Amino acid sequence: MQLLETFFLLLFGHALADFVLQPEAMDQGKNRNAAIHSNEQSLFPHWSYWLAAHSLIHGGIVFLITGNVVLGLIEAIAHWLTDYYKCEGTISMHQDQSIHIACKVGYLFFI
């Protein structure tokens, strides 16, 4: 039963971080192709800061749920790469979410 509870918490944490804790500024800011970055004089933070912050939120949530810092770091890196490719148009939103959920399933094998 513990694995089911952990999986539920990982999914909950993902939904929280990807939708509730991701304001529009972060959603647009993490995409280097977004119009917000077209003005070189903009005071808006560089896209890499937004993407790193978003990914670290995800990694932190995985760490808080699992108590495993390695899984948290893996999550941060995997989330960064997945969202980067989504923003580049290489993968779709559905593929993006499927990869994120597959990562959570994978973490269960290490717990």
N, C-alpha and C positions, 0 to 999 in steps of 0.2 A: 504494500500500500504506500510506502514511503516514496517509491519511484513515481507513482501516479501523482502524488501530491507535489513532488518536485517538478514534474513535467508541467503540471497546471500552473505552478508559480512561475516557471520559466516563460510559459506562453503569456501569462498575465503581465509579467515584467516586460516582455517584448511589446505587447500591445500598449502598455503604459509609455514606454520609451519612444516607440515609433510613431505614436499618434497623439497622446496627451502631452508629453514632455517635448514635443518637436513643434515649436511655433513656426508660423509661416516664414519668418525671417531665417530660421535655420533651414527649413525645407528648401528655400530658394538659395540661401547663402552657401550651402554645401555643394551646390551644382556649379561647377566652373563655367558652364555654358549658359547660365541664367543671365537674363538681361541686366540684373542688378550689378553684374561685374563688368559691363561694357564700358563704363566710365572709369578711366584709369585714375582720375583724380578723386574717386569716391572714397569716403571715409569708412565705408562698409568693410568689415574684416575680410581678409583673403579667404577664398573658398576652402582652403585646406584647414583653416582653424575651425570653421563650422563643421566640416566633415569629421575632424578629429574629436571635437567636443561631443558630437552626436554619437560617435562610435564609443567613446569613453563612458558615456552614460549607459550604453548597452552593456559594455564590459563590467562596469561597476554593479549593475543590477544582477548580472550572472554571478559575480563574486559574492554579493550579499546573499543570494539565494543558495548557492552551492558551498560557500565558504572556501572555495578553491581559487586562488589568485591566478593559477595557470589557465584555468578555464575562462576566467575573466579577461585575461590578456588575449587568448585565442578568439574570444567573442569580439573584442575590440578590433582586432586585425581583420577577422572575417567580415565583420559588419562594414568596416571601412572599404574593403575591396569590393564587396557586393554592392554597396550603395554607389561607389565610384562608377562601376560598370553600368548600373542602372541609369545614373545621370548622363553617362556617355551614350545611352541608347543601345548598348550591346545586349542588355537583358531587359525584359519587361517587368512591370510592377509585380505581376503574378509570379514570375520566376524569382524575383528579388525576395518576396515573402516566402516562397517555397524553400529557398536556400536558407533563410533565417530560421525557419522551423526545423529544417533538416539538421542544422547545427545543434539546436536544442535537443533533438533526439539523440544525436551523437554524444552529447555531454552525459546523457543518462548511462552510457556504457562505461564511462570513466568514474562514475560515482559509486 
